[in-house]
Amino acid sequence: MALSPLAAAGGQSPSNTYGSCEHMAEEEEEEEKNEPLLWESNGSVLGVVISVAGESAGHVFLLVTLIMNLQACKDTFMLCNQKDTPTLNNYGEVLLCHYTKGFVFCFPAMATGFLLLLCGRNLLQMRLYYGILKAGGVLSFGENTAFRDPFFLATFGAFCHFVGYTILHIIVLNRASPETFEVKGSFLEAAGTSTMIANNTDSSSMPLTSMGAETLTMLAVKGAKMLMMLMVGGRPRWKHGAGGSADKLGAAMVFEKYLETFMVLVATFLETTLLIIFFYFAYDITQVLVPMSEYLDSYKGDKENQRRRLHALKDSAAKEIFEHSPQIIAVADGDIHEVYEGIVERYLHERHCGKKSASPSPISIPSPEEPMDLQASMMERFNSLDLDLADIGRIGLLKALWPAELLMRRDIRGTDPKAFRWVWFIYSLFAIAWLCQVVLILLAQACWVLNRLLNKEFEQLIPLSIIMLHTTVMVIVMRVFVMSLAPLYYTE
């Protein structure tokens, strides 16, 4: 048989190159198939970090502002004894002042623990959500509402005590409204008179042209402050008649102190109110997850098949399956995607066994053509334990870091899982360090209160109990973060 000239020369036959175009087309199709979709970038390490940081930046700023304001204006808050605050009418009001004021300065500690847990939960559960979504499951968080979470209720309770102290302080402040101001004419002139008295300036010797914009601005500020005073019912009772300049100056200073205290109360009240509102709306994690419309649009003409492929399961069901199915990790052999698929398959198996009318899903039952060892491993995975997924409780914030049991395992291979382990490790160390600082501050305050208690100021037992209660809560939150790092030590 004669060889072609090209073959005889050692070249390749043209007939052998006809399939190269088909091979290139298959490679391009495979690359398109393996290319990450748009919604998958939300579940990457960088995407999750950016999303959580953007969501919590405003909360952190507001909390830091509240802490700084409380520290800078701590001398403005009333002293809870009748000697320093004679307008406290009875011993009951003294005890009420101690009780509510203890929550005022402990509220930032509770808010700090809540915010750290909230950001940590979002990091872990967003990562888990997108992984299970890629495996065909949609995690549902509908039952995890804020007012069903004990930790949020405790934070909201501290906020209510903060509001109670603000109301009590305003009532006591109203009893001590200044009485020694002198007025000549209109309301605005009274403000101008007090301003000039405070500056030791005689209005008759001051030409009108020299007042300037600065003095007019000061008059406007005084008028606004006095209007704010009238809004809370603290109308100053003016005394007509002549008085010494020292009395007038003292009255002006008292009035200034009155307004300064009121403005501090309003500022801190607004900050705590905004903070608790932000916490309430941020509790729902679904608002930061990818919409289903975006997920379906990424599959172009295959929307209907993808819709049938998806299966909704509660986050509590996923937690129960993972914690009671250790064989899922063994079968996955370090592949995180296989773990996600195993969770979804186990859920579908349990749902099929619980509802006989439901038809088997192709993702849950292996086909006869699959190898016997694969079928045996999957059936062993399904039948080893019978789970009751119907009566599973809600997952509160203190238990919401459970995905770390999977995501922090060192036997999960891959660059992306390893990068996320580093992110969570750094965040957890930061959270633990911050909480340690909060605990030390609370303990220092407790020592100061205890010293006063030993001096027979027995009403100090109330704030001491409140401080120790918040310290205990902070220790519990620290323990939650420490336990989230445990998989790093018992896995290899």
C-alpha positions as CSV (number, residue, x, y, z in Angstrom):
1,M,0.0,0.0,0.0
2,A,1.5,3.3,-1.1
3,L,2.0,6.1,1.4
4,S,1.1,9.6,0.7
5,P,4.0,12.0,0.0
6,L,3.3,13.8,3.3
7,A,3.3,10.6,5.2
8,A,6.4,9.4,3.5
9,A,8.2,12.6,4.4
10,G,7.3,12.0,8.1
11,G,4.4,14.5,8.2
12,Q,0.9,13.9,9.4
13,S,-1.9,13.0,7.1
14,P,-4.4,15.7,6.4
15,S,-7.2,13.3,7.3
16,N,-6.0,13.2,10.9
17,T,-6.6,16.9,11.3
18,Y,-10.2,16.9,10.4
19,G,-11.3,16.4,14.0
20,S,-9.3,19.2,15.4
21,C,-12.1,21.7,14.9
22,E,-14.5,19.5,16.8
23,H,-12.0,19.0,19.5
24,M,-11.5,22.8,19.8
25,A,-15.3,23.3,20.0
26,E,-15.6,20.8,22.8
27,E,-12.8,22.5,24.7
28,E,-14.5,25.9,24.3
29,E,-17.8,24.4,25.5
30,E,-16.1,22.9,28.5
31,E,-14.5,26.2,29.4
32,E,-17.9,28.0,29.2
33,K,-19.3,25.3,31.4
34,N,-16.6,25.7,34.0
35,E,-16.6,29.5,33.9
36,P,-18.0,31.0,37.1
37,L,-21.5,32.5,36.8
38,L,-22.2,36.1,37.9
39,W,-24.1,35.1,41.0
40,E,-21.3,32.7,42.1
41,S,-18.9,35.7,42.6
42,N,-21.1,36.7,45.5
43,G,-20.2,33.6,47.3
44,S,-16.4,33.9,46.7
45,V,-14.3,34.9,49.7
46,L,-13.8,38.4,48.4
47,G,-17.5,38.8,47.5
48,V,-18.6,37.7,51.0
49,V,-16.1,39.9,52.8
50,I,-17.1,43.0,50.7
51,S,-20.8,42.4,51.2
52,V,-20.5,42.0,55.0
53,A,-18.2,44.9,55.4
54,G,-20.4,47.2,53.4
55,E,-23.5,46.1,55.3
56,S,-21.9,46.6,58.8
57,A,-19.9,49.8,58.2
58,G,-22.7,52.1,59.2
59,H,-23.5,50.0,62.3
60,V,-19.9,50.1,63.5
61,F,-19.6,53.9,63.0
62,L,-22.8,54.5,65.0
63,L,-21.7,52.2,67.8
64,V,-18.3,53.9,68.0
65,T,-19.9,57.3,68.0
66,L,-22.2,56.2,70.9
67,I,-19.3,54.9,73.0
68,M,-17.3,58.1,72.4
69,N,-20.2,60.3,73.4
70,L,-20.9,58.4,76.5
71,Q,-17.3,58.5,77.5
72,A,-17.0,62.3,76.8
73,C,-20.2,63.2,78.5
74,K,-20.3,60.8,81.4
75,D,-20.1,63.7,83.9
76,T,-23.3,65.1,82.4
77,F,-25.4,62.2,83.6
78,M,-27.0,62.8,87.0
79,L,-25.6,61.3,90.2
80,C,-28.0,58.8,91.7
81,N,-28.2,60.2,95.3
82,Q,-30.2,62.9,96.9
83,K,-27.1,64.8,98.1
84,D,-25.8,65.6,94.6
85,T,-29.2,65.5,92.9
86,P,-31.7,67.0,95.4
87,T,-34.5,66.9,92.8
88,L,-34.7,63.1,93.3
89,N,-37.8,63.2,95.5
90,N,-37.5,59.9,97.4
91,Y,-35.3,56.8,97.8
92,G,-37.3,54.9,95.3
93,E,-36.3,57.3,92.6
94,V,-32.7,56.9,93.7
95,L,-32.9,53.1,93.2
96,L,-34.7,53.6,89.9
97,C,-31.9,55.9,88.8
98,H,-29.2,53.3,89.7
99,Y,-31.1,50.6,87.9
100,T,-31.7,52.4,84.6
101,K,-28.3,54.2,84.6
102,G,-26.5,50.8,84.9
103,F,-28.0,49.8,81.5
104,V,-27.0,53.1,79.9
105,F,-23.3,52.5,80.2
106,C,-23.6,48.7,79.7
107,F,-25.7,49.0,76.5
108,P,-22.6,49.5,74.3
109,A,-21.2,46.2,75.6
110,M,-24.4,44.4,74.6
111,A,-24.5,46.1,71.3
112,T,-20.8,45.2,70.6
113,G,-21.5,41.5,71.2
114,F,-24.6,41.6,69.1
115,L,-22.8,43.3,66.2
116,L,-19.8,40.9,66.3
117,L,-22.1,37.9,66.2
118,L,-24.2,39.4,63.4
119,C,-21.2,40.1,61.2
120,G,-19.8,36.6,61.9
121,R,-23.1,34.9,61.1
122,N,-23.3,36.8,57.8
123,L,-19.8,35.7,56.8
124,L,-20.4,32.0,57.5
125,Q,-24.0,31.7,56.4
126,M,-23.5,33.6,53.1
127,R,-20.6,31.3,52.3
128,L,-22.7,28.3,53.1
129,Y,-25.7,29.6,51.2
130,Y,-23.9,30.0,47.9
131,G,-22.2,26.6,48.2
132,I,-25.5,24.8,48.8
133,L,-27.2,26.9,46.1
134,K,-24.6,25.6,43.6
135,A,-25.5,22.0,44.7
136,G,-29.2,22.6,44.1
137,G,-30.4,23.6,47.5
138,V,-31.9,27.0,48.6
139,L,-31.4,27.7,52.3
140,S,-34.4,29.3,54.0
141,F,-34.0,31.6,57.0
142,G,-37.7,32.7,57.3
143,E,-38.2,31.4,60.8
144,N,-35.1,33.2,62.2
145,T,-36.8,36.5,63.2
146,A,-35.3,39.1,65.5
147,F,-38.0,39.1,68.2
148,R,-37.7,35.3,68.5
149,D,-34.0,35.5,69.2
150,P,-33.1,35.6,72.9
151,F,-30.0,37.6,72.3
152,F,-31.8,40.3,70.4
153,L,-34.5,40.4,73.0
154,A,-31.8,41.0,75.7
155,T,-30.3,43.8,73.6
156,F,-33.8,45.3,73.1
157,G,-34.4,45.0,76.8
158,A,-31.2,47.0,77.5
159,F,-32.4,49.6,75.0
160,C,-35.7,49.9,76.8
161,H,-33.9,50.6,80.1
162,F,-31.8,53.2,78.3
163,V,-35.1,54.9,77.2
164,G,-36.4,54.6,80.8
165,Y,-33.3,56.4,82.2
166,T,-33.7,59.2,79.5
167,I,-37.3,59.8,80.6
168,L,-36.3,59.8,84.3
169,H,-33.5,62.2,83.7
170,I,-35.7,64.6,81.7
171,I,-38.3,64.5,84.5
172,V,-35.7,65.3,87.2
173,L,-34.1,67.9,84.9
174,N,-37.5,69.6,84.5
175,R,-37.8,70.0,88.3
176,A,-34.5,71.9,88.4
177,S,-35.3,74.4,85.6
178,P,-33.6,77.8,86.2
179,E,-35.6,80.5,88.0
180,T,-33.4,83.6,88.2
181,F,-33.4,84.9,84.6
182,E,-34.4,88.5,84.0
183,V,-36.2,89.4,80.8
184,K,-37.0,92.7,79.1
185,G,-39.5,92.4,76.3
186,S,-39.7,89.5,73.9
187,F,-38.6,85.9,74.1
188,L,-35.7,86.5,71.6
189,E,-34.5,89.5,73.6
190,A,-34.2,87.3,76.7
191,A,-31.9,85.0,74.8
192,G,-29.9,88.0,73.6
193,T,-29.7,89.4,77.2
194,S,-28.4,86.1,78.6
195,T,-25.9,85.9,75.8
196,M,-24.5,89.4,76.6
197,I,-24.5,88.7,80.3
198,A,-22.6,85.5,79.8
199,N,-20.1,87.5,77.8
200,N,-20.0,90.3,80.4
201,T,-21.0,92.7,77.6
202,D,-23.2,95.8,78.1
203,S,-25.7,96.0,75.3
204,S,-26.0,99.8,75.5
205,S,-22.2,100.2,74.8
206,M,-22.2,97.8,71.9
207,P,-23.0,99.4,68.5
208,L,-25.4,97.6,66.3
209,T,-23.0,97.4,63.4
210,S,-20.4,95.7,65.6
211,M,-22.7,92.8,66.5
212,G,-21.9,91.1,63.2
213,A,-22.9,87.7,61.9
214,E,-21.3,85.9,64.8
215,T,-23.6,87.6,67.4
216,L,-26.7,87.1,65.3
217,T,-25.8,83.4,65.0
218,M,-25.4,83.1,68.7
219,L,-28.8,84.7,69.2
220,A,-30.3,82.2,66.8
221,V,-28.7,79.3,68.6
222,K,-29.9,80.5,72.0
223,G,-33.4,80.9,70.6
224,A,-33.3,77.3,69.2
225,K,-32.1,76.0,72.5
226,M,-34.8,77.7,74.5
227,L,-37.4,76.4,72.0
228,M,-36.1,72.9,72.6
229,M,-36.5,73.5,76.3
230,L,-40.1,74.4,75.8
231,M,-40.7,71.3,73.8
232,V,-39.9,69.1,76.9
233,G,-42.1,71.2,79.2
234,G,-39.2,72.9,81.0
235,R,-40.4,76.5,80.7
236,P,-38.1,78.8,82.6
237,R,-39.9,81.1,85.1
238,W,-38.6,84.6,84.6
239,K,-38.2,87.1,87.4
240,H,-38.8,90.8,86.5
241,G,-36.7,93.3,88.4
242,A,-33.2,94.3,88.8
243,G,-30.5,91.9,90.0
244,G,-26.8,91.8,90.3
245,S,-24.7,90.8,87.3
246,A,-23.3,87.9,89.3
247,D,-26.8,86.5,89.8
248,K,-27.5,86.9,86.1
249,L,-24.3,85.3,85.1
250,G,-25.0,82.3,87.5
251,A,-28.5,82.0,86.0
252,A,-27.1,81.9,82.5
253,M,-24.6,79.3,83.4
254,V,-27.3,77.1,85.1
255,F,-29.4,77.5,82.0
256,E,-26.5,76.5,79.7
257,K,-25.9,73.4,81.8
258,Y,-29.5,72.6,81.7
259,L,-29.6,72.7,77.9
260,E,-26.3,70.9,77.5
261,T,-27.6,68.0,79.6
262,F,-30.7,67.9,77.6
263,M,-28.9,67.9,74.2
264,V,-26.6,65.0,75.4
265,L,-29.7,63.0,76.4
266,V,-31.3,63.6,73.0
267,A,-28.1,62.7,71.1
268,T,-27.5,59.4,73.0
269,F,-31.2,58.5,72.7
270,L,-31.2,59.0,69.0
271,E,-28.0,57.0,68.5
272,T,-29.3,54.1,70.5
273,T,-32.6,54.2,68.7
274,L,-31.0,54.2,65.3
275,L,-28.7,51.4,66.4
276,I,-31.5,49.1,67.6
277,I,-33.5,49.8,64.4
278,F,-30.5,48.9,62.2
279,F,-29.9,45.7,64.2
280,Y,-33.6,44.7,63.7
281,F,-33.4,45.1,59.9
282,A,-29.9,43.7,59.6
283,Y,-31.0,40.5,61.4
284,D,-32.7,39.3,58.2
285,I,-29.9,37.9,56.1
286,T,-32.0,37.3,53.0
287,Q,-31.8,40.9,52.0
288,V,-28.1,40.6,51.2
289,L,-28.4,37.3,49.3
290,V,-28.6,37.0,45.5
291,P,-32.2,37.3,44.3
292,M,-33.6,34.2,42.6
293,S,-34.3,36.2,39.4
294,E,-30.5,36.9,39.1
295,Y,-29.8,33.3,39.7
296,L,-32.2,32.1,37.0
297,D,-31.1,34.8,34.5
298,S,-27.5,33.5,34.7
299,Y,-28.7,30.2,33.1
300,K,-30.1,32.0,30.0
301,G,-32.5,29.6,28.2
302,D,-32.3,26.9,30.9
303,K,-34.4,28.7,33.5
304,E,-37.1,26.1,33.7
305,N,-34.7,23.2,34.3
306,Q,-32.9,25.1,36.9
307,R,-36.1,26.0,38.7
308,R,-37.0,22.3,38.9
309,R,-33.5,21.5,40.1
310,L,-33.7,23.7,43.1
311,H,-35.0,22.4,46.5
312,A,-35.7,24.6,49.5
313,L,-34.5,23.5,52.9
314,K,-34.4,25.3,56.2
315,D,-31.1,26.3,57.7
316,S,-32.0,24.3,60.8
317,A,-32.5,21.2,58.6
318,A,-29.0,21.6,57.0
319,K,-27.5,22.0,60.5
320,E,-29.2,18.9,61.7
321,I,-28.2,16.8,58.7
322,F,-24.5,17.9,58.9
323,E,-24.2,17.3,62.6
324,H,-25.7,13.9,62.5
325,S,-24.2,12.6,59.2
326,P,-20.5,12.5,59.6
327,Q,-20.3,10.0,56.7
328,I,-20.9,13.0,54.4
329,I,-17.4,14.3,55.1
330,A,-15.9,10.8,54.7
331,V,-17.5,10.3,51.3
332,A,-16.7,13.8,50.0
333,D,-12.9,13.1,50.5
334,G,-12.1,16.8,51.0
335,D,-14.3,18.2,48.2
336,I,-16.5,20.9,49.7
337,H,-18.9,20.8,46.7
338,E,-19.4,17.1,47.4
339,V,-20.3,17.9,51.0
340,Y,-22.9,20.4,49.8
341,E,-24.4,17.9,47.5
342,G,-24.4,15.3,50.2
343,I,-26.4,17.6,52.5
344,V,-29.0,18.3,49.7
345,E,-29.2,14.6,48.8
346,R,-29.7,13.6,52.5
347,Y,-32.5,16.2,52.8
348,L,-34.3,14.9,49.8
349,H,-34.0,11.4,51.0
350,E,-35.5,12.3,54.4
351,R,-38.3,14.3,52.8
352,H,-39.1,11.4,50.4
353,C,-39.2,8.9,53.3
354,G,-41.4,11.3,55.4
355,K,-43.8,11.9,52.5
356,K,-44.7,8.7,50.7
357,S,-46.6,10.6,48.1
358,A,-43.5,12.5,47.0
359,S,-41.7,11.2,43.9
360,P,-38.0,10.4,44.2
361,S,-35.7,13.2,43.0
362,P,-33.0,12.3,40.5
363,I,-30.4,13.9,42.7
364,S,-31.3,11.8,45.7
365,I,-31.5,8.2,44.3
366,P,-28.5,6.9,42.3
367,S,-29.3,5.3,38.9
368,P,-28.6,1.6,38.2
369,E,-25.9,2.5,35.7
370,E,-23.7,4.1,38.4
371,P,-20.9,2.0,40.0
372,M,-21.9,-0.3,42.9
373,D,-19.5,1.3,45.3
374,L,-20.9,4.7,44.7
375,Q,-24.5,3.4,45.2
376,A,-23.4,1.6,48.4
377,S,-21.7,4.7,49.8
378,M,-24.7,6.9,49.0
379,M,-27.2,4.4,50.5
380,E,-25.0,4.0,53.6
381,R,-25.1,7.8,53.8
382,F,-28.8,7.9,53.7
383,N,-29.8,5.0,55.8
384,S,-27.3,5.2,58.7
385,L,-29.5,7.5,60.7
386,D,-33.2,8.4,60.6
387,L,-33.5,12.1,61.1
388,D,-36.7,13.9,62.2
389,L,-36.5,17.2,60.3
390,A,-40.1,18.2,61.0
391,D,-39.7,19.5,64.6
392,I,-36.4,21.3,64.4
393,G,-36.2,24.6,66.4
394,R,-35.0,27.9,65.2
395,I,-31.3,28.9,65.2
396,G,-30.6,31.9,67.4
397,L,-27.7,34.3,67.0
398,L,-25.6,32.4,69.6
399,K,-25.9,29.2,67.6
400,A,-25.7,30.9,64.1
401,L,-22.0,30.3,63.8
402,W,-22.5,26.5,63.2
403,P,-21.3,26.6,59.6
404,A,-17.8,27.0,61.0
405,E,-17.9,23.3,61.9
406,L,-17.7,22.6,58.2
407,L,-16.0,25.6,56.7
408,M,-13.1,25.6,59.2
409,R,-12.2,21.9,58.7
410,R,-8.6,21.6,57.5
411,D,-9.4,18.4,55.6
412,I,-11.4,20.4,53.1
413,R,-9.1,20.9,50.2
414,G,-8.8,23.8,47.8
415,T,-7.4,27.3,47.6
416,D,-10.7,29.1,48.2
417,P,-11.7,27.1,51.3
418,K,-8.2,27.7,52.7
419,A,-8.5,31.5,52.0
420,F,-11.9,31.6,53.8
421,R,-10.4,29.8,56.8
422,W,-7.8,32.5,57.1
423,V,-10.5,35.2,56.9
424,W,-12.6,33.7,59.6
425,F,-9.5,33.0,61.8
426,I,-8.5,36.7,61.6
427,Y,-12.0,37.9,62.2
428,S,-12.5,35.6,65.2
429,L,-9.2,36.7,66.8
430,F,-10.3,40.4,66.3
431,A,-13.7,39.7,67.8
432,I,-12.2,37.9,70.8
433,A,-9.7,40.7,71.4
434,W,-12.4,43.3,71.2
435,L,-14.6,41.3,73.6
436,C,-11.7,40.9,76.1
437,Q,-11.3,44.7,76.1
438,V,-15.0,45.1,76.8
439,V,-14.8,42.6,79.7
440,L,-11.8,44.3,81.2
441,I,-13.6,47.7,81.1
442,L,-16.7,46.1,82.7
443,L,-14.6,44.5,85.4
444,A,-12.8,47.8,86.2
445,Q,-16.2,49.5,86.6
446,A,-17.4,46.6,88.8
447,C,-14.4,47.1,91.1
448,W,-15.1,50.8,91.4
449,V,-18.8,50.0,92.3
450,L,-17.8,47.3,94.7
451,N,-15.5,49.7,96.5
452,R,-18.5,52.0,97.0
453,L,-20.6,49.1,98.1
454,L,-18.1,48.2,100.8
455,N,-18.4,51.8,102.0
456,K,-22.0,50.9,103.0
457,E,-23.6,52.4,99.9
458,F,-25.9,49.4,99.6
459,E,-27.8,50.8,96.6
460,Q,-24.6,50.1,94.6
461,L,-25.6,46.4,94.6
462,I,-28.0,47.2,91.7
463,P,-25.4,48.5,89.2
464,L,-22.9,45.9,90.3
465,S,-25.4,43.1,89.4
466,I,-26.1,44.7,86.1
467,I,-22.4,45.0,85.2
468,M,-21.7,41.4,86.2
469,L,-24.7,40.2,84.1
470,H,-23.3,42.0,81.0
471,T,-19.8,40.6,81.7
472,T,-21.3,37.1,81.8
473,V,-23.0,37.7,78.4
474,M,-19.7,38.9,76.9
475,V,-17.9,35.8,78.1
476,I,-20.6,33.6,76.5
477,V,-20.1,35.5,73.2
478,M,-16.3,35.0,73.5
479,R,-16.9,31.3,74.0
480,V,-19.0,31.1,70.8
481,F,-16.1,32.5,68.8
482,V,-13.6,30.3,70.4
483,M,-15.7,27.2,69.6
484,S,-16.0,28.3,66.0
485,L,-12.2,27.8,65.7
486,A,-12.3,24.3,67.2
487,P,-12.3,22.4,63.9
488,L,-8.8,23.8,63.2
489,Y,-7.5,21.7,66.1
490,Y,-9.3,18.4,65.7
491,T,-9.0,18.1,61.8
492,E,-5.9,17.6,59.8
